[in-house]
Amino acid sequence: MRTRLEEMADQATAFHKKYPEVWDKFVEFTFDRVDKGYTNYSVKAIFERIRWDIANIGGDGVSEFKIGNNHPPFYARRFMKMYPEHEGFFRTRIQKSASEPAKGIL
């Protein structure tokens, strides 16, 4: 059985591949907080800054750019995996969706 977690992970991966500039800004804005002395921070706040500062990143300049609310946890985990010296910078929870069936949402 395919889980909801697998489904969301695939969506986050597809988004990351389509809009790599979001990852670049995510890393930039996260290191901005690290450099200011934060030992932990909100992944949601980083994404809101991306939405606010560069609303048309990855977009066509006409329609508004959208970042799904399911993506931040995957970006937080990816950041801490790629930069293990910052493990725990983003607080994560157990992903309950690992035990839920996929919803078939694209």
URZI-V682826 format. One record per run of one state. SS is the DSSP state (2 for helix, 1 for strand, 0 for the rest). FROM is the first residue (numbers start at 1). LEN is the number of residues. If there is no record, write none. Layout:
# URZI-V682826
SS;FROM;LEN, SS;FROM;LEN
This chain:
# URZI-V682826
0;1;2, 1;3;1, 2;4;15, 0;19;1, 2;20;16, 0;36;5, 1;41;1, 0;42;1, 2;43;11, 0;54;18, 2;72;11, 0;83;1, 2;84;3, 0;87;3, 1;90;1, 0;91;5, 2;96;4, 0;100;1, 1;101;1, 0;102;5
